């Protein structure tokens, strides 16, 4: 594995830094930080990236993507985090888009890919169900044929940003006769179709990002099915391998670790900054070492992807360690905040109002971060995948 950046890579890094220095993401961040303007902020930032030609790094150029190498995508993500620039919502660009251009027909590509790229269409993911969770093979949402359409009945849960979505990509059961993994199909469903109801799920961090989506006799044309009927499990696995790699969020954790170091340098106990406290430093350096090891694992996966090899089971390893490190960072940050991490502030509160510069955000991150080892396929499921595909058990 060669992890040394080439001359071209370094030139690309300078180009990315220049873009972030001049793209003025601050106005987008202000919109993103307000729940009432969140969608507007996402679309505004995506349109800037689209105009730059950088909105879909991994997509092939023939489908409107940047056609970057895995190394270029890695450099971009690192620089994005350093610049504190927003990320794109993954469901369209990082999930369903690659499924459509890989397995969709020419009409589907022409219809859906442009709207995903330029931000016209907001997508959400319909995988998990009440009672199914990470066990996708247990899904019960049915799609019954009726002439040239499917009639959809069932529910999806934990559907992130469904309240904003124009479209949802769904796994539905079209056949019950074989193994649970068989008879599952991959459908694209217009969220404005009659019979769809979105019910918000309040989150412990006070943000409404999760929803339950109900389908009652929802009519979907068969032309909205991706690939062959009954092969949705295959397409879903392809999507999830890349989702789990992204969930590792190594660059974000490194940035969070740097901020934690700054916080601990300002917080004092017994006349000394907490960064000098032996117990704190032990936990901090343990996380730092584990994150360094995770970064090298990510680089190995990127090197494999640069050689056109799928991330495969390695994505499960990244997902497990990445989310565990995220939670360890959340825990140490909220412990550093102390009682200020218990404060609950409204949207208008300032640091002066709550008496601490980072306690409120530490609480929100800690609470929402409890879910990171569950979404994208729980870590218990990932361990089963590793046991089967890596250890051969």
C-alpha positions as CSV (number, residue, x, y, z in Angstrom):
1,X,0.0,0.0,0.0
2,X,1.4,3.4,-1.1
3,X,0.1,6.2,1.1
4,X,2.4,8.9,-0.2
5,X,0.6,11.6,-2.2
6,X,1.8,12.2,-5.7
7,X,2.7,15.6,-7.1
8,X,-0.7,15.7,-8.9
9,X,-2.4,14.8,-5.6
10,X,-0.7,17.7,-3.8
11,X,-1.8,20.1,-6.6
12,X,-5.3,18.8,-6.3
13,X,-5.2,19.4,-2.5
14,X,-4.2,23.0,-3.1
15,X,-7.1,23.4,-5.5
16,X,-9.5,22.0,-2.9
17,X,-8.2,24.3,-0.2
18,X,-8.5,27.3,-2.5
19,X,-12.1,26.4,-3.3
20,X,-13.1,26.1,0.3
21,X,-11.3,29.4,1.2
22,X,-13.4,31.2,-1.5
23,X,-16.7,29.3,-1.6
24,X,-18.0,31.2,1.5
25,X,-19.7,28.2,3.1
26,X,-20.6,30.4,6.2
27,X,-23.9,31.4,4.7
28,X,-24.8,27.8,4.1
29,X,-23.7,26.8,7.6
30,X,-26.1,29.4,9.1
31,X,-29.0,28.0,7.1
32,X,-28.0,24.4,8.1
33,X,-27.9,25.2,11.8
34,X,-31.5,26.3,11.8
35,X,-34.1,23.5,11.5
36,X,-36.5,25.9,9.6
37,X,-33.9,26.6,6.9
38,X,-32.0,23.3,6.9
39,X,-33.2,22.0,3.5
40,X,-32.6,25.4,1.9
41,X,-29.0,25.3,3.2
42,X,-28.3,21.8,2.0
43,X,-29.6,22.6,-1.5
44,X,-27.7,25.9,-1.6
45,X,-24.4,24.2,-0.8
46,X,-25.0,21.3,-3.2
47,X,-25.6,23.8,-6.0
48,X,-22.3,25.4,-5.3
49,X,-20.6,22.0,-5.5
50,X,-22.6,21.1,-8.7
51,X,-21.4,24.3,-10.4
52,X,-17.8,23.5,-9.4
53,X,-18.3,19.9,-10.8
54,X,-17.5,18.4,-7.5
55,X,-20.9,17.3,-6.2
56,X,-20.4,13.6,-7.0
57,X,-16.7,12.7,-6.5
58,X,-17.0,9.0,-7.1
59,X,-19.5,9.1,-9.9
60,X,-18.0,8.4,-13.4
61,X,-17.8,11.4,-15.7
62,X,-20.2,9.9,-18.2
63,X,-22.9,10.1,-15.6
64,X,-22.1,13.7,-14.5
65,X,-19.7,12.9,-11.7
66,X,-16.2,14.3,-11.0
67,X,-14.6,10.9,-11.8
68,X,-12.1,11.3,-9.0
69,X,-9.8,8.6,-7.8
70,X,-10.3,7.2,-4.3
71,X,-7.2,9.3,-3.2
72,X,-8.7,12.5,-4.5
73,X,-12.0,11.8,-2.7
74,X,-10.1,11.2,0.5
75,X,-8.1,14.4,0.1
76,X,-11.4,16.3,-0.6
77,X,-13.1,14.9,2.5
78,X,-10.1,15.7,4.8
79,X,-10.0,19.3,3.5
80,X,-13.8,19.7,3.8
81,X,-13.6,18.8,7.5
82,X,-10.7,21.1,8.1
83,X,-12.5,24.0,6.4
84,X,-15.7,23.1,8.4
85,X,-17.6,23.0,5.2
86,X,-21.0,21.2,5.0
87,X,-21.3,17.7,3.8
88,X,-23.9,16.6,1.3
89,X,-26.9,14.5,2.3
90,X,-25.8,11.0,1.3
91,X,-29.1,9.4,0.2
92,X,-29.2,10.6,-3.3
93,X,-25.5,11.2,-4.2
94,X,-23.8,8.5,-2.2
95,X,-26.5,5.8,-2.1
96,X,-29.2,5.6,-4.7
97,X,-27.3,7.5,-7.4
98,X,-24.6,4.8,-7.8
99,X,-27.3,2.1,-7.7
100,X,-29.2,3.8,-10.6
101,X,-26.2,4.3,-12.8
102,X,-24.9,0.8,-12.1
103,X,-28.1,-1.3,-12.4
104,X,-30.7,1.1,-13.8
105,X,-31.8,1.2,-17.5
106,X,-31.1,4.2,-19.8
107,X,-34.5,5.8,-19.2
108,X,-34.0,5.6,-15.4
109,X,-30.6,7.2,-15.7
110,X,-31.8,10.0,-17.8
111,X,-34.8,10.6,-15.6
112,X,-33.3,10.5,-12.1
113,X,-29.5,11.2,-12.2
114,X,-29.7,14.9,-13.2
115,X,-32.1,15.8,-10.3
116,X,-29.8,14.0,-7.9
117,X,-26.8,15.9,-9.1
118,X,-28.2,19.4,-9.1
119,X,-30.2,19.1,-5.9
120,X,-33.6,19.3,-7.6
121,X,-34.7,16.0,-6.0
122,X,-34.2,15.1,-2.3
123,X,-34.1,11.4,-1.5
124,X,-34.6,9.3,1.6
125,X,-33.9,5.6,2.3
126,X,-36.7,3.1,2.9
127,X,-34.9,0.0,4.4
128,X,-35.5,-0.6,8.1
129,X,-39.0,-1.5,9.2
130,X,-40.7,-1.9,12.6
131,X,-39.7,-5.3,13.9
132,X,-37.0,-5.7,11.2
133,X,-34.3,-3.1,11.9
134,X,-30.8,-4.4,10.8
135,X,-32.4,-7.7,9.6
136,X,-33.4,-6.4,6.2
137,X,-34.3,-10.0,5.1
138,X,-37.2,-9.8,7.6
139,X,-38.9,-6.9,5.9
140,X,-42.6,-7.2,5.3
141,X,-43.6,-4.2,3.2
142,X,-45.3,-5.8,0.2
143,X,-45.4,-4.8,-3.5
144,X,-48.2,-6.7,-5.3
145,X,-48.6,-6.6,-9.0
146,X,-51.6,-4.8,-10.5
147,X,-51.4,-4.5,-14.2
148,X,-48.3,-2.4,-15.0
149,X,-48.1,-1.2,-11.4
150,X,-47.1,-2.4,-7.9
151,X,-49.5,-1.7,-5.0
152,X,-47.4,-1.0,-1.9
153,X,-48.5,-1.7,1.7
154,X,-46.4,-1.5,4.8
155,X,-44.1,0.8,6.9
156,X,-40.5,2.0,7.0
157,X,-38.9,3.4,10.1
158,X,-36.0,5.6,11.1
159,X,-36.3,7.2,7.7
160,X,-33.9,10.2,7.9
161,X,-35.2,13.5,6.5
162,X,-38.3,11.9,5.0
163,X,-40.2,15.1,5.8
164,X,-38.1,16.9,3.2
165,X,-37.9,14.1,0.6
166,X,-39.3,14.2,-3.0
167,X,-38.4,10.5,-3.5
168,X,-37.7,7.4,-1.5
169,X,-35.8,4.3,-2.6
170,X,-37.4,1.2,-1.0
171,X,-36.8,-2.4,-0.5
172,X,-40.1,-4.2,-0.9
173,X,-41.1,-7.9,-0.9
174,X,-42.4,-9.1,-4.2
175,X,-42.3,-12.8,-3.5
176,X,-42.5,-15.0,-0.3
177,X,-41.8,-18.4,-1.9
178,X,-38.0,-18.6,-1.4
179,X,-35.4,-17.7,1.1
180,X,-35.9,-14.4,3.0
181,X,-33.2,-12.7,1.0
182,X,-35.0,-13.7,-2.2
183,X,-38.1,-12.0,-3.5
184,X,-37.0,-8.5,-2.5
185,X,-37.1,-5.8,-5.1
186,X,-35.7,-2.2,-5.3
187,X,-38.3,0.5,-6.0
188,X,-38.1,4.2,-6.5
189,X,-41.3,5.9,-5.1
190,X,-42.5,9.5,-5.5
191,X,-43.2,10.8,-2.0
192,X,-46.2,12.8,-3.4
193,X,-48.0,9.6,-4.4
194,X,-51.4,9.2,-2.6
195,X,-51.3,6.8,0.3
196,X,-48.0,7.9,1.8
197,X,-47.9,9.3,5.3
198,X,-44.8,10.6,7.1
199,X,-44.9,10.5,10.9
200,X,-42.1,12.3,12.8
201,X,-40.1,10.5,15.5
202,X,-38.9,13.0,18.2
203,X,-35.2,12.5,18.9
204,X,-33.5,12.7,22.3
205,X,-31.2,15.5,21.0
206,X,-34.3,17.7,20.2
207,X,-33.8,17.5,16.4
208,X,-36.5,16.0,14.1
209,X,-34.5,14.0,11.5
210,X,-36.1,10.6,11.9
211,X,-39.5,9.5,10.7
212,X,-41.8,6.6,10.1
213,X,-43.2,6.3,6.6
214,X,-46.5,4.5,6.0
215,X,-47.7,3.1,2.7
216,X,-51.4,2.3,2.2
217,X,-52.3,1.0,-1.3
218,X,-49.6,3.2,-2.9
219,X,-49.5,2.7,-6.7
220,X,-46.0,2.7,-8.2
221,X,-45.3,1.9,-11.9
222,X,-43.2,-1.1,-12.5
223,X,-40.9,1.1,-14.6
224,X,-39.7,2.5,-11.3
225,X,-38.2,-0.9,-10.3
226,X,-34.4,-0.9,-10.5
227,X,-33.0,-4.0,-12.2
228,X,-34.8,-7.4,-12.0
229,X,-37.6,-8.3,-9.8
230,X,-36.4,-10.2,-6.8
231,X,-32.8,-9.1,-6.9
232,X,-33.1,-6.1,-4.6
233,X,-31.0,-7.8,-2.0
234,X,-28.1,-7.8,-4.4
235,X,-28.4,-4.1,-5.1
236,X,-28.9,-3.3,-1.4
237,X,-25.7,-5.0,-0.4
238,X,-23.8,-3.0,-3.0
239,X,-25.2,0.2,-1.6
240,X,-24.6,-0.7,2.0
241,X,-20.9,-1.6,1.5
242,X,-20.2,2.0,0.5
243,X,-22.6,3.4,3.2
244,X,-20.7,1.6,5.9
245,X,-17.3,2.9,4.7
246,X,-18.6,6.4,4.8
247,X,-20.1,5.9,8.3
248,X,-16.5,5.5,9.6
249,X,-16.1,9.3,9.3
250,X,-12.4,9.3,10.1
251,X,-11.8,12.9,9.0
252,X,-14.7,14.1,11.2
253,X,-13.4,12.2,14.2
254,X,-9.9,13.7,13.7
255,X,-11.4,17.2,13.6
256,X,-13.5,16.4,16.7
257,X,-10.3,15.1,18.5
258,X,-8.5,18.4,17.7
259,X,-11.4,20.4,19.1
260,X,-11.5,18.3,22.2
261,X,-7.8,19.0,22.7
262,X,-8.6,22.7,22.5
263,X,-11.4,22.5,25.0
264,X,-9.3,20.5,27.4
265,X,-6.5,23.1,27.2
266,X,-9.0,25.8,28.3
267,X,-10.8,23.7,31.0
268,X,-9.0,23.8,34.4
269,X,-9.2,21.6,37.5
270,X,-6.9,22.0,40.5
271,X,-5.2,24.9,38.8
272,X,-4.1,22.9,35.8
273,X,-5.7,22.5,32.3
274,X,-7.5,19.2,31.9
275,X,-5.2,18.3,29.0
276,X,-2.5,17.8,31.6
277,X,-4.6,15.6,33.8
278,X,-3.2,12.1,33.8
279,X,-6.5,10.2,33.6
280,X,-7.8,12.5,30.9
281,X,-4.6,12.2,28.9
282,X,-4.7,8.4,29.1
283,X,-8.2,8.3,27.6
284,X,-7.4,11.0,25.1
285,X,-4.3,9.3,23.7
286,X,-6.0,5.9,23.6
287,X,-8.6,7.4,21.3
288,X,-5.9,9.2,19.3
289,X,-4.0,6.0,18.8
290,X,-7.1,4.0,17.8
291,X,-8.1,6.7,15.3
292,X,-4.7,6.6,13.7
293,X,-5.0,2.9,13.3
294,X,-8.5,3.3,11.8
295,X,-7.1,5.9,9.4
296,X,-4.5,3.5,8.0
297,X,-7.3,0.9,7.6
298,X,-9.3,3.4,5.7
299,X,-6.3,4.1,3.4
300,X,-5.9,0.4,2.7
301,X,-9.6,0.2,1.7
302,X,-9.1,3.3,-0.5
303,X,-6.1,1.8,-2.1
304,X,-8.2,-1.3,-2.9
305,X,-11.0,0.8,-4.3
306,X,-8.5,2.7,-6.4
307,X,-7.7,-0.7,-8.0
308,X,-11.4,-1.2,-8.7
309,X,-11.9,-3.7,-5.9
310,X,-15.1,-3.5,-3.7
311,X,-14.6,-2.5,-0.1
312,X,-16.4,-5.7,0.8
313,X,-16.3,-7.0,4.4
314,X,-13.6,-4.4,5.2
315,X,-16.4,-1.8,5.2
316,X,-17.8,-3.6,8.2
317,X,-14.5,-3.3,10.1
318,X,-14.5,0.4,9.3
319,X,-18.0,0.8,10.4
320,X,-17.5,-0.9,13.8
321,X,-14.3,0.8,14.8
322,X,-15.3,4.2,13.3
323,X,-18.6,4.3,15.3
324,X,-17.0,3.1,18.5
325,X,-14.4,5.8,18.3
326,X,-17.1,8.4,17.6
327,X,-18.9,7.3,20.7
328,X,-15.7,7.4,22.8
329,X,-15.1,11.0,21.7
330,X,-18.7,12.0,22.5
331,X,-18.3,10.4,26.0
332,X,-15.0,12.1,26.8
333,X,-16.3,15.5,25.5
334,X,-19.5,15.5,27.6
335,X,-17.5,14.4,30.7
336,X,-15.1,17.3,30.1
337,X,-18.2,19.6,29.9
338,X,-19.3,18.4,33.3
339,X,-22.6,19.9,34.6
340,X,-22.7,22.2,31.6
341,X,-23.3,19.2,29.4
342,X,-26.6,18.8,31.2
343,X,-27.9,22.2,30.2
344,X,-30.7,22.2,27.6
345,X,-30.7,25.4,25.6
346,X,-33.2,26.6,23.0
347,X,-32.2,27.6,19.4
348,X,-31.8,31.3,20.5
349,X,-29.5,30.6,23.5
350,X,-25.9,31.8,23.3
351,X,-22.8,30.5,25.1
352,X,-23.1,33.2,27.6
353,X,-26.7,32.2,28.4
354,X,-25.8,28.6,29.2
355,X,-22.4,29.4,30.8
356,X,-20.3,27.2,28.6
357,X,-18.9,27.3,25.0
358,X,-19.5,23.6,24.1
359,X,-21.6,21.9,26.7
360,X,-24.9,22.1,24.8
361,X,-23.5,20.7,21.6
362,X,-21.6,18.0,23.6
363,X,-24.9,16.8,25.0
364,X,-26.6,16.8,21.6
365,X,-23.7,14.9,20.0
366,X,-23.6,12.4,22.8
367,X,-27.3,11.7,22.7
368,X,-27.6,11.3,18.9
369,X,-24.3,9.4,18.8
370,X,-25.8,6.5,20.7
371,X,-27.4,5.5,17.4
372,X,-24.2,5.4,15.4
373,X,-23.5,1.7,16.3
374,X,-27.0,0.8,15.2
375,X,-27.7,2.7,11.9
376,X,-26.2,1.4,8.7
377,X,-26.5,-2.1,10.0
378,X,-25.9,-2.6,13.7
379,X,-22.3,-3.5,14.9
380,X,-23.5,-6.9,16.0
381,X,-24.6,-7.6,12.4
382,X,-21.2,-6.3,11.1
383,X,-19.4,-8.8,13.4
384,X,-21.5,-11.6,11.9
385,X,-20.5,-10.4,8.4
386,X,-16.8,-10.4,9.4
387,X,-17.0,-13.8,11.0
388,X,-18.5,-15.3,7.8
389,X,-16.6,-13.5,5.1
390,X,-13.2,-12.8,6.7
391,X,-12.8,-15.5,9.3
392,X,-14.8,-18.2,7.4
393,X,-16.7,-19.2,10.5
